[in-house]
């Protein structure tokens, strides 16, 4: 089930500005409750905010809940 958890985290990073802020300021708190392996957690923590923002800008506005600004 960890693939689903990774997808949930990535989805929230793109669409939820408050979660994104929490993830980059306090990743332990943001990831609490997600069933992630050590490697999945490590990969998520290596994610750069710039990459998330760039991906978010490419998505259709109807998909995202929060507009991501550069």
Backbone torsions as a table, in degrees:
resi	resn	phi	psi	omega
1	UNK	NA	-2.1	-176.5
2	UNK	-70.0	-28.6	177.1
3	UNK	-57.5	-41.4	178.8
4	UNK	-62.9	-39.4	179.6
5	UNK	-65.2	-41.1	178.1
6	UNK	-62.5	-44.2	178.8
7	UNK	-61.8	-39.9	179.0
8	UNK	-64.3	-44.7	179.9
9	UNK	-62.8	-48.3	-179.9
10	UNK	-60.8	-42.5	178.2
11	UNK	-60.9	-43.4	179.1
12	UNK	-67.5	-36.5	178.2
13	UNK	-60.1	-36.8	-177.8
14	UNK	-79.3	-37.0	-170.1
15	UNK	-105.3	-12.6	-172.5
16	UNK	-122.3	100.1	-175.4
17	UNK	-59.7	-38.9	-179.7
18	UNK	-67.4	-42.0	177.8
19	UNK	-64.4	-41.9	179.3
20	UNK	-59.8	-44.1	178.4
21	UNK	-62.4	-44.2	178.9
22	UNK	-63.9	-43.7	-179.1
23	UNK	-57.7	-44.3	-177.0
24	UNK	-82.7	-15.9	177.0
25	UNK	-100.3	-30.8	-178.2
26	UNK	-149.3	73.8	-175.1
27	UNK	-60.1	-33.7	179.2
28	UNK	-60.0	-44.3	179.4
29	UNK	-68.2	-42.4	-178.5
30	UNK	-63.7	-37.1	-175.4
31	UNK	-90.7	-3.4	179.1
32	UNK	-59.8	131.6	178.1
33	UNK	94.1	-10.9	176.7
34	UNK	-90.3	133.9	-178.8
35	UNK	-84.0	86.2	-176.2
36	UNK	-116.9	143.2	171.5
37	UNK	-75.9	167.1	178.4
38	UNK	-60.7	-40.1	-179.7
39	UNK	-68.5	-38.7	177.7
40	UNK	-64.8	-44.1	178.9
41	UNK	-61.3	-44.7	178.9
42	UNK	-60.6	-43.1	179.9
43	UNK	-65.0	-42.8	178.6
44	UNK	-63.1	-41.3	-178.9
45	UNK	-68.6	-20.0	177.1
46	UNK	-82.3	-7.5	179.9
47	UNK	-67.3	136.1	179.1
48	UNK	-97.2	142.7	-180.0
49	UNK	-59.6	-34.0	-179.9
50	UNK	-62.7	-37.0	179.4
51	UNK	-67.9	-40.6	178.0
52	UNK	-64.4	-45.1	-179.5
53	UNK	-63.8	-41.3	179.2
54	UNK	-64.0	-44.2	177.8
55	UNK	-61.1	-44.1	-179.5
56	UNK	-61.0	-37.2	179.0
57	UNK	-66.5	-25.9	-178.3
58	UNK	-84.1	-14.7	-180.0
59	UNK	-78.0	153.0	175.2
60	UNK	-64.4	136.9	-178.1
61	UNK	-56.0	-32.2	-179.0
62	UNK	-67.3	-19.3	-179.0
63	UNK	-84.4	-35.3	-175.2
64	UNK	-90.7	142.7	177.4
65	UNK	-86.1	-31.1	-176.8
66	UNK	-122.8	130.1	177.4
67	UNK	-70.5	127.9	-179.8
68	UNK	-95.6	124.8	-178.3
69	UNK	-107.5	148.8	178.4
70	UNK	-65.5	NA	NA
